[in-house]
Amino acid sequence: MAQSQYTEENIRSLDWKEHIRMRPGMYIGKLGDGSSADDGIYILLKEVIDNCIDEFVMGAGKTIEIRIKDNLVSVRDYGRGIPLGKVVDVVSKMNTGGKYDTRAFKKSVGLNGVGTKAVNALSTFFRVESSRDSQIKVAEFTQGNLTSEEGPMETSKRKGTKVSFTPDESIFKKYKYRPEYVERMLKNYVYLNPGLTIDFNGTKYHSQHGLKDLLEDNNSADDMLYPIIHLRGNDIEIAITHSKTQYSEEYHSFVNGQHTTQGGTHQSAFREAIVKTIRDFYGKNYEASDIRKSIISAISIKVMEPVFESQTKTKLGSTDMGGGLPTVRTYVNDFVGKQLDNYLHKNPETAEKIQRKIIQAEKERKELSGIRKLARERAKKASLHNKKLRDCRIHLGDMKNDRRLESTLFITEGDSASGSITKSRDVNTQAVFSLRGKPLNSYGMSKKIVYENEEFNLLQAALNIEESMEDLRYNNIVIATDADVDGMHIRLLLITFFLQFFPELIKENHLYILQTPLFRVRNKKETIYCYSDEEKREAMDKLSGKPEITRFKGLGEISPDEFQHFIGDDIRLEPVMLDKAMSIEELLRFYMGKNTPDRQEFIIENLKVEVDLVEENQL
């Protein structure tokens, strides 16, 4: 066998644009189409906003204006404006930026100077305008290549920077910005920066009470066991309450304004500090899990030159605060130990409610211990010959793998559907969990049922969420059921299970519904899969003549060869989102409780009548 030549000609250097476009995952995590909150299009938006936030933190500009229309995004701040002679360099030269001078940007997030360059390289249109000292400089780019440059020239515009961009559709396939995700991101920015106003498409976001507002906006007041404990100090802010109904722990953590969804050293220190302070306050060695059960909390800290475990900055790796301060662990422990202890001494009513909650958690844990032990043994045995879970190789906890955000668990009904998905999935990032029949309606049941019901126990074990959300194995949990009455019912029962026992999976945008095509329209030359009647009509017009139309009734009908189109690059996911207007308890009581007449009335009032498909095809 002849050896291929290996000479100087085989070696080439990629310039910064090519490298970002060839390896976008290194810079912005996963790509996606906008159906997930951590898809790349939101990271692009965040990178631009981060620069505006850094200006606000430096005391320059109190308003940020954001507009998104037809995938054209514009972000305008009223900060100092990029120095006019460096406008092009700042958005197109690697390792160029103001944040290397730590005197100017002491506690900034974007220290590596990559952010806006990645946005520029991954956009078909990118425009930057900087106004300062009554002058303006404008530059435009396509896929990172400079196409035009104007100025400096005189202007009457207020000082500041405006960045406009359109993400490249050849990289972000069929994407769209979901306002719910953008709104959530912007709310986090204002919670962390009291005094800042963000205007998004005409709606203004502002926060007076920081992390206290975050907990209030995300949770029903009726579900809080006691008023939120809100404590602020130099470079640290915390907010804590306990839920009356939620079983698991819930943390919102931030570093220098960055939402660290994967936690890190600060979140670990916070969890540890709460346990130590509570034990010291009551003088009792309570179990850590009993103290933290049902906690809803948030922590924000500011660190000098933070070290994150990935470019998308979702997990803090720093152990030091910087600037001569102690370690992150010591700093958080000292603050919580002193301030939370003071608060509990001054608010005995809250202290009493917390203690009652701990004692109740302890009682429930002891009642569950026997069942839990049996369930674990059963799960261990089942996992040796368990056909329910067909696992993948890469998981959410693999911090060094840039595909970890693609890790997905499909929950399917029956063997035929799971067989099709299993044969066509990507074994690196896609796992399959197969249900047997309909799951139990878990509304109103205690956590005991999760261990007693084999299906729920194995699902909990597959997700690895019994102890904490931090150990979640898959970023995306996808319910893949048939689009018929039984499939809808199974979907509803699974959502009920997650709402009842693991609501933060939904709050943190991990749960989705797989959209599968309703029709296949084809002629001898082309096949088009359609997800709605409208798409079917468009396909019929496109293929003209008399194309063959197939109506899919269930996932089992779709062959593995076809299925790979629906769970690959063109996957369509519908996120499961919570309506803030209704508490989880109200939601479950209405839809899953014993109020059948009310529900019947609701269904009749909201019923949609569809034309019979066979009849429509004959028209």
N, C-alpha and C positions, 0 to 999 in steps of 0.2 A: 504494500500500500504506500503510495507516494506521500511524503510529508509536505504539508503546505508551507510556503515560505513565511518567515517571520523577520521582517526587516524594519528599518526606520519608517517606511511608508505605512506600516500597520498601526503605528502609534500616532494618535491625534489628540489635540487638546480641545475640549469643548469650551466655548466661551460661556459667560454666565447665563445668557438667555437659553442657549441650547441645553445646558445642564439642568436648569429649572424645568424646561418643557419636557425633557427626556425622563427626569426623575421627580415629578411634581410631589409625590408622596413624601419625599424627604423634607419638603418645605411647608406643605399645607395639610399633611395627613391624607385622608382618603379623598377621592374625587366626588362621586355621587351626583345626584340630580336635584338636590335641594329638599328631598323628602326627610332627611335626617339633619338634626341640629349641628352635627359636627362635619357636615359635607363641606367640601372645599370652597364653594361660593360664599359661605358665611365666614370662613377663615379669611378670605380676601377682604371682605368688608371689615372684619375685625382688625386686620393689620393696618388699614387706613385710619380707622377710628382711634386705634391705640396712639397714633402720633398726635391726634387732636387732644386726647386725654392728657398726654404728657405736657402739652402746652397749657391746658387748664391747671394741672398740678403746679406748674411753674408760675401760675398767677396771670396767665395771658389768655383771655377769651372765656366767657362764661356760657356761650351758646354754641352748639354744633347743629348744623342743618343737614339732614339726610333725605335724599329723594331716590326712590326706586320706581322706574316706570319702564315697562317692556324690556327688562333686563339691563337697562342703562342705569348705573348707580352713580350718584354724586354725593360727595361728603365735603362740607365747607365749614372751616373753623374761623374764629376771629382772634387767632393767636398772633405771634410775631411775624409769621410768614417765613418761608425758607429764604436764607440769604440769596439774593438774585443771581449772583455769579455761580452758585452751586446747584441751581434748580435741576438741571439735567443730570449732573453727577449723583445727586441724592437719590434719584429714582432709577438710575441705570448703571451705577458702578458699585460692585460688591465692596463690602467693608468701608462704605462711605456713609457718614451720618453724624449728627450732633451728639449722639448718646455715648460716644467713646469718651467725651469730656465729662467725667462724672461730677464735675462741679456744676455743670449746667443741668444734667439729668441724673440726680443722685439716686432716685429709686424708680427708675424707668423699667418697663417690661421689655421693650424692643432693643436690647443691647447689641444684637448681632448685625443690625443694619441690613437684614435680608428682606423684611416685610414688604415694603412698597416695590422693591425690585421684583419679588415673586408676583405681585399683582400685575405689574407692568408686563412681565414675560408671559403671563397666562391670560392676557386680554387681547381681543382683536382691536379694541380701541382703548387708549389710555391717554388722558390729558391732565396736566398739572398746571395750575396757575398760582403764582405767589405774588401777593401785594404787600409792599412795605415802603415806607418813606415816599408816599405818593407816586410810586412807580410799580409797574407790573411786568412779570416775565411769564411767558406761556410756552409750553412744549407739548407736542403730541407724538404718540408712539403707536406702532402696530406690532404685537407680539414681541415687544421689547426693543424694536428698531425705531430710532428717531425718524419721524416723517416730516415734522415742521417745528420751527422755533421762532418765536417773536419776542422782541424787547431786549432789554428793559425799555419801557416807554411810559409816558405820563399816564396817570389814572386817577379817577376820583373815588375808586372803590376802597372800602374799608380794608385795613390790613388783615392778613390771614392767608390761609392756603385752601385751595379747592382742588380736589382730585375727582375726576370722572372716569369711569371705566365700564367696559362690557366684557364679561368673562367669555373666553373662547369656547364656542360650542363644539369644536373638534376635540376638546379636552373634557369639558363638562357637558355630557350628552343630554339633550332635551331637558335642560334644567329650568327651574323656576324658583324665585325667592318666595318663601312662605312667610307672610307678615307675622304669624305667631312666633316663629323662631327669631326673627329680627327684633320684634317687640321685647321678647324675653332677654335677649342680649343687651338691648338698650336700657332696659330696667335695671339690669345688674350694674351697668355703668353709672347710672344715677344714684343707686343705693350706695355705691362705693365712693361717690364724689358729691356729697351734699353741696348745694349751691350751683351745680351744673344743670343746664336745661338742654335736652336733646329734642329737636323738632324733626319728627319723622313723617313725611308726607302730610304735614299740617297738624299732626297730633303731637302735643308737647308732653315730655316726661321729665319729672322733677321729683326729688326726694328730700324731705326735711330730716328724717330720723334714721337714715342709713339702713343698717341691717335689721333694725326693728321693722321697718317698712317691708323689707324682703319677706320676713316670716309672716307678717300680717297679710300680704298680698297672695302668698302661696298657700295659706291655710285658713280654714274657717274659724272664726272666733269661738264658735260653739265647741269646737274640737280641742281647744287649748285648755289644759288642766289648770293653769294659773297665768297671770299676766306675764308678758315676755320680760325676761331679765336682760337688760341692755346695758353693757358696760364698755366704756371707751378709755383708751390710754394713749401714750405716745406710740405710734406705729402699730397699734393693735386695737381691734374692736370685736366684741362678741355679742351674740344674742342667743338666748336659750329659753325653751319651754318644753313641756311634755305633751304628747297627744293623749286624748282619752281613748281613742279607738285604734290607732296605728300600732302594729306590733314591733316593727323594725326601727332601727336608728336612721336618722336623716341628717346629713351634714351638707352645708353649702360653704365651700372654702375658697379663699381668694388670696393671691399674693400680688402686691403692687397693682391691684385692679384687674388682675388676670384670674378668670374663673378656673380653678384647678379641679376639674371634674374627677380626676383620678386621685385627689388628695395629695399626700406627701408628708414630709417631716412635720409641718405645722399642724396638719389635721391629726396625725398620730399623737403629737404632744398634747393637743386640745382634748382628745378622748381620754388620754391618760390623766391629765390635770383635773378633769371633771370628777373622775373616780376618786382620786387622792383627796381632793377638797371635800367631797361629800363624806367620805369615810372619816376624815379628821373632824368635820363639823359635828357629826352624830356620835363620834367615838365608837363606831362599829365597823367591823371588817366585812361590809356587804360585798357580795359577788359583783364584779365589774359589769357583767351582762345585765344584772338586775337594776343597777343604777342607770345604765344607759338605755334600757329598753324603752321604746316609744319616744325617745328624745328627738326634738326638732331643733336644729341649731345652725348657727353660721359663725364663721371666723374670718377676719381679714387682717393680714399683717403686711408690713412694709419692710423689705429687706434690701440691703445694699448689694447690688450686682447679683441677683438671684441666679441659681443654677437649676435649670429644669431638665427633666429626663427625656424630653423630646422637643423637636422644633416647634410643635404646636402648643407647648407649654401647659400641659394638662396635669403634670405632677411635679411638685417641688422636690428637688434633690438636695438643696442647700441645708447644711447643718448649722451655719453661722448667720447671725443677723447682720454682721459687718459693722464698721464704724466704731469698733472698740466695745460693742455690746456683747453679752454672753451668747451661748448657742441658742438656736430657735427653741429647742426643748426647754432649756432653763428659763428663757424669757417668757414663754407661754405659761409654763408651770407657775412661775413667780406671780405673774399678773392674775391668772385665774385663782390661784391659792389665796391671794390677798383680797381681791375685789369681790369674788363670788362669796367668800366667807363673810365679808362685811355685809354684803347684800342680804344673805340669809339671816344674819343676826338682827338686821334692821327690819326684816319682813318675815316674822314668825309664821304667819298664815301660809305663805308660799312654802316655807321650810317644812311645815307640817304636811302639806299636800304632796311634796316630793317624797317625804318619808313613807307616807301611806302607799304611794305608787310603787316604791321599792319593795315594801313588804308584800304587796299584792303580786308583784312580778316574781318574788322569791317563792311564794306559795304556788303560783302557776308552774314555775320551773320544776319544783319538787314533784308536783302532780304529773308533769310530763316526763320526768326523768326515766321511769321504767319503760314507757311507750317509746321514747326516743332511742333508748338502748336497743330495744327489739327492732325498731325501724332501721337503725344503722346496720345492724347485723343482717337484716333482710336485704337492705340496699347493697351491702358488700357482696352477699351471695349472688344477688341478681346481676350485679355489674360484671361478674365473671362470665355469665352466659346471657347477659342482657341484650335482647335484640331491639329494645326500645330506642337506645341511643347509639347512633352511628356518628362517632366523634370526628372532629377535624384536627389538623395539626397545630394551627396557630390560634392562640386565645388572647383575650383582651389584656390579660396580665403580662403578656410578653412585651414589656416596654421597649425592648431594643428592636422589635420587628415593626417596620413601617406599614405592615398590612394588618396589624392587630385590630384597627378600627373596622375592618371588613368582617371580622369574626361574627358569624351568624348562626343562630339555632332555628331551624324550621320545625314548628310543631305541626304534625300532620295527623289526619284521621285515617285509620285503616292501612292495610298493607299495600294496596295498589298504588295509592297516592305517594306513600313514603318510598315505595319501590322506584317510581318514576323519578322522584327528586334525588334519591340516593345514587341512581345510575348517572344522572346528568350534572350533579353538583361539582363544585370545586373542592376537592378533598382537603386542600390546605386551609380554607377559611369557612367552609359551610358544613355544619353538622345537622343531623336529622333526629328528631325525637318522635316516635310513633305512638299515638294514643290508641287505646283499645276501646272502641265505643264512645259513648257520651260521658264526660266527666261529671262529677257530683256538683249540684248547686251548693256552693260553700257559703252562701250568704247567711249571716247570723251565727255561723259555727265558730268554735274556738280553734286555736292553733293545733289542738290535739288531733283534729281531723287531717292535718297535713301529714302527720306521722302515721295515723291509722290507715289512711287511704294510700294504697301502694302506688297508684298512678301519680298522685300529688307528691308523695315522698321522693319518688324517682326523678320527677321533674325538678324539684327543689335541689336534689343532689347533683343533677346534670348542670344546673345553673350555678351551683356552689354558693348559694346565698343564705344558707341557714344562719351563719354567724354574723355576716356583714355584707353590705353591698360592695365593699372594697374588693371582695374576692370574686365578683361576678366574672364568669368565664367568657361570655359573649357580649359584644357591643350591641348587636341587633337580635331581638327575639321576635321571630316572625310567625304569626298564626297563619298556617296554610291549609284552609279548609275549602270544601266545595262551595260554590255560589248558589246552593239550594237551601231549602228550609232547614234541613238537618245540619248542614255546614254552618249556617248562620247561628243556629242554636248552640253548637259546640263553641263557636267563636265567643258568644255571649257568656257562656259558662267559664271559659278560660279567662276572659277579661274580669269577670266577677272574682275569680280566684286571686288574680294579681292585685285587684283593687282592695280586696279584703285583707290579704296578708303581706303583699309587697308593693304598696302603692307608689313608692319612690322609683320603681322600675318605669312606671308610666310618667311620673313627674319629671324624671331625668331623661325622658324621650328614648327609652330602649325598646318599647313595644310597638310592633307594626302589624298590619294586615297585608298579606301578599295579594296583589292584584293579578289575576290570571285572565287571559282573553276569553271573551264570551263567544267569539266567532272566528272562524278561519275562512278567508275569502281567497280563492285561487283560480288561476287558469293554467295553461300548460307552461307558461313562462315565469310566472311570479306568484308568490304566496304572501298574503298580508294578514297579520293577526290583529283583531280589533277588540277593544276593551269596552266599547259602547255602541249603541245603535248609530250614533252620529259617525263614528269611525267606520262602521260597517258600510254606511251609505257612501262615504268618501271613497272607500276601497272599491265598491261596486262601480262608481263613476270612473275611477282611475283604470280599472281593468276592462271596462266596457263589455259589450257582448253579453254572454250569459255565464258569468263565473260560477264555480261551484261554491256553495255556502254551507259550512258545517257549524252547528251550534254545540258548543261544549257544555255538557251537563255537570261533569265532575273532573277532578284532577286526574283520577285513575284512567280517564279516557285519553289523556294527552300522552303521547309516546315520549320516552326519555330523550330521543333525538330532538323532538320539538321542545321539550321542557327546558333544555339548556338555554334557549332563547329568552325564557321568562325569568330565569334566576341568574343570568349572566350580566353582561354589561348593560342590557336593556331592562333590568329588573325594575318593576314598578311597586313601590311600597307606599302604603297609606298609614301615616303615623297615628297612633291612638293618643289623643290629647284630652286633658281634663278641662272641663268648663269651670272657670273660677267662680261663676255665679252660684254653683251648687256644690255642697260638701259631698265627700265620698259617701258618707252615711246616708244622706238624703237620696243620692243617686241610686245606691243599691236598694234602699228601702222601696223606692218607687218602681224600679225596673225588675227587681228580683224578689220582692217581698210578697205578702199574701193579699195585696190590694188588687185582685184581679179585675173587679168592675172599673176602677179608675184607669187601669192600664188599657182595658178594652176600649174605653171611651177615647183615650189618647190615640190608640192605633186607628180607630175609625176616622177621627178628625184629621190624621196625618197620612192616611192611605193614599198611595199613588197608583193610578190605574194605568197599566201598559197595554198597548195594542198587541193582540195575539201575533206572535212572530211568523207563524205559517201564513196567516191571513195577510200580514203586511208584505210578505215576500211575493204574494200573488197579485198585489195591487199594481 
